[in-house]
């Protein structure tokens, strides 16, 4: 019997459930998270956290898809690394086609005690989980413009709060590996690399009044591969490719502990 991994993002959680279709590295892949992983679930929802308009998807062949950047998000990259031939479909349009997994991520989603779900997923058969750390949100153009940095490159108070959260998340992973020895849990922190060479103090697109999302139908920067941030809070495809590669194959225990995603898939 094979067990499959499901991945959730922002704090991303990945887990393996029993699935029927075998694929090169894992049979199927499920994703839970927020806008860093959303690939279209919010398109039909009554929400302000919706990006099914240009310039989002400017580099995607089919145009805007509901991804919160110019093309691939980190989950698209990871799915490719794991051997999937196409992105994991959003729940909103998956229908009965769920044998390879489903992406449940939704922009602006949060974490509540009643929606944490790790134990529930374990009880339903999940045996491999990847929990993603929160990135340095104090360095986003939105945070810098809204709160100021007092001479620092980033909003230190926000990044300190992120650091505290991630420490507890890492401790949780260690605890779960002890309490549930028949399952595998790993902590993934893929945005720890230096973004040397990237523009980090500005967004690639023109921002709306809220300062977080792109102004509809505006013209984005032409050198998108040189920008770290697509809009006020979301990374560009260039950063997502780097982060996805780190999550999958890093050898650093500060980026992935105790397994990277490649090792987790083989466990």
C-alpha positions in Angstrom: 0.0 0.0 0.0 1.4 3.4 -1.0 0.9 6.6 1.1 0.7 10.0 -0.6 1.9 13.4 0.4 -0.4 16.5 0.6 1.1 19.9 0.9 -0.3 23.0 2.5 1.2 26.5 2.3 1.7 29.8 4.1 2.2 27.7 7.0 2.2 24.9 4.5 1.2 21.4 5.5 1.9 18.4 3.3 0.7 14.9 3.9 0.4 11.5 2.3 -2.9 9.8 1.9 -3.8 6.6 0.2 -4.4 7.2 -3.5 -4.9 4.9 -6.5 -2.8 6.4 -9.2 1.0 5.9 -9.0 3.3 8.7 -10.4 7.1 8.9 -10.4 7.8 10.1 -6.8 4.5 10.3 -5.0 1.1 8.9 -6.1 -0.8 12.2 -5.4 -0.3 15.6 -3.8 -2.7 17.7 -1.8 -2.1 21.4 -0.9 -3.6 23.6 1.8 -2.6 27.2 2.2 -3.1 30.8 1.3 -2.4 33.1 -1.6 1.2 31.9 -1.9 -0.3 28.5 -3.1 -3.7 29.5 -4.5 -4.0 28.6 -8.2 -7.5 29.7 -8.8 -9.8 28.8 -5.9 -10.7 32.4 -5.2 -11.7 33.3 -8.8 -15.4 32.6 -8.2 -15.6 33.8 -4.6 -17.0 37.0 -3.3 -13.7 38.3 -1.9 -11.2 41.1 -2.4 -8.4 38.5 -2.4 -8.9 37.7 -6.1 -6.4 38.2 -8.9 -8.2 36.8 -12.1 -7.3 40.0 -14.0 -4.2 41.4 -15.8 -1.3 41.9 -15.1 -1.5 38.7 -13.0 -0.6 35.8 -15.2 1.2 38.0 -17.7 3.7 35.2 -18.4 1.1 32.4 -18.3 0.1 31.2 -21.7 -3.6 31.2 -20.8 -3.4 34.6 -19.0 -4.7 35.3 -15.5 -5.3 32.0 -13.7 -5.9 33.2 -10.1 -2.3 32.8 -9.1 -1.0 35.8 -7.2 2.0 36.5 -9.4 3.2 36.6 -13.0 3.2 32.8 -13.6 4.2 29.8 -11.4 3.7 29.8 -7.7 5.9 27.6 -5.4 3.5 24.7 -5.4 3.7 24.5 -9.2 7.4 24.3 -9.0 7.3 21.6 -6.3 4.8 19.6 -8.3 7.1 19.7 -11.3 10.1 18.6 -9.1 8.0 15.7 -7.8 7.3 14.5 -11.4 3.8 15.7 -12.1 3.1 16.5 -15.7 0.8 19.4 -14.9 -0.1 21.6 -11.9 -2.2 20.3 -9.2 -5.8 21.5 -10.0 -7.6 23.9 -7.7 -10.5 22.5 -5.8 -12.8 25.0 -7.5 -12.4 23.3 -10.9 -11.1 19.8 -10.0 -14.5 18.1 -10.2 -14.0 14.3 -10.0 -10.4 14.6 -11.2 -8.8 14.2 -7.8 -6.7 11.1 -8.2 -3.4 13.1 -8.5 -4.4 15.4 -5.7 -6.1 18.8 -5.2 -5.0 22.3 -4.3 -7.3 23.7 -1.6 -5.2 26.9 -1.0 -7.2 30.1 -0.9 -5.9 33.7 -0.9 -6.3 35.4 2.5 -6.9 32.1 4.3 -5.7 31.9 7.9 -5.1 29.4 10.7 -7.6 28.8 13.5 -7.6 26.1 16.1 -10.6 24.4 14.6 -9.0 24.4 11.1 -5.5 23.3 12.0 -6.4 19.8 11.0 -3.2 17.8 11.3 -4.5 15.2 13.7 -7.7 14.9 11.6 -5.7 14.4 8.5 -3.6 11.8 10.3 -6.7 10.0 11.5 -7.9 10.0 7.9 -4.8 8.1 6.8 -2.2 10.9 6.0 1.3 9.7 6.9 3.7 12.3 5.3 3.4 16.0 6.1 5.4 19.1 5.1 4.7 22.2 7.2 6.0 25.4 5.6 7.4 28.2 7.7 6.2 31.8 7.2 8.5 34.0 5.1 10.0 37.3 6.1 6.8 39.3 5.7 8.4 42.4 7.2 10.5 42.7 4.0 7.6 43.0 1.6 7.0 46.3 -0.2 3.6 46.5 1.5 5.0 46.1 5.0 7.9 48.6 4.4 5.5 51.2 2.9 2.9 50.8 5.6 4.9 50.5 8.8 8.3 52.0 7.9 11.6 50.5 8.8 13.4 53.1 10.9 16.5 52.8 8.9 16.5 49.0 8.5 15.8 47.2 5.2 12.7 45.5 6.7 10.1 45.9 9.4 12.0 44.2 12.2 9.0 43.8 14.6 7.1 41.7 12.0 10.1 39.5 11.2 10.7 38.9 14.9 7.1 37.8 15.3 7.6 35.5 12.2 10.7 34.1 13.8 8.9 33.2 17.0 6.1 31.5 15.1 8.5 29.5 13.0 10.4 28.4 16.2 7.1 27.0 17.6 6.3 25.4 14.2 9.7 23.6 14.2 9.1 22.4 17.7 5.7 21.1 16.7 7.3 19.1 13.8 9.7 17.5 16.2 6.9 16.7 18.7 4.7 15.2 16.1 7.6 13.0 14.8 7.9 11.7 18.4 4.2 11.2 19.1 3.3 9.7 15.7 6.3 7.5 14.8 4.4 5.8 12.0 4.1 9.2 10.2 6.8 11.6 8.8 6.7 15.3 9.4 9.1 17.9 8.1 9.6 21.6 8.5 10.3 23.6 5.3 11.6 27.1 5.3 12.4 27.8 1.6 12.8 31.6 1.6 16.0 31.7 3.7 18.4 32.2 0.8 19.9 35.6 0.1 18.1 37.4 -2.7 21.3 39.0 -4.0 20.8 40.5 -7.4 17.1 40.9 -7.1 15.2 44.2 -6.7 13.8 43.8 -3.2 12.6 47.4 -2.4 9.9 47.7 -5.0 7.1 45.6 -6.6 7.2 44.6 -10.2 3.6 45.8 -10.9 1.9 49.1 -10.0 -0.1 48.7 -6.8 -3.7 49.5 -6.1 -4.7 51.8 -3.2 -4.5 49.0 -0.7 -0.8 48.6 -1.5 -1.0 44.8 -1.7 -2.3 43.8 -5.1 -1.6 45.0 -8.6 -3.6 47.8 -10.1 -5.9 46.1 -12.7 -4.7 46.2 -16.3 -1.6 48.1 -15.4 1.7 47.4 -17.2 4.2 45.5 -15.0 8.0 45.8 -15.2 9.6 44.2 -18.2 12.6 42.7 -16.2 10.4 40.4 -14.1 13.2 37.9 -13.5 15.1 40.5 -11.6 12.4 41.4 -9.1 11.8 39.5 -5.8 8.2 40.8 -5.3 5.5 40.8 -8.0 3.1 42.9 -6.1 3.1 44.3 -2.5 3.3 40.9 -0.8 3.7 38.0 -3.2 7.0 36.8 -4.7 7.7 36.6 -8.5 8.0 33.4 -10.4 11.7 33.8 -10.3 11.7 33.7 -6.5 9.2 30.8 -6.5 11.5 28.7 -8.7 14.4 29.3 -6.3 12.2 28.6 -3.2 10.7 25.5 -4.8 14.1 24.1 -5.7 15.3 24.7 -2.1 12.2 23.0 -0.6 12.7 20.0 -2.8 16.5 19.4 -2.8 18.2 21.5 -0.1 20.9 19.9 2.1 20.6 22.6 4.7 18.8 21.7 8.0 17.8 25.3 8.4 15.9 25.1 5.1 14.3 21.7 5.7 14.3 19.6 8.9 14.5 16.6 9.1 13.8 16.0 5.4 13.7 18.0 2.2 10.7 17.1 0.0 12.7 14.8 -2.2 13.7 12.8 0.9 10.2 12.9 2.3 8.8 11.5 -0.9 11.2 8.5 -0.7 10.7 7.8 3.0 
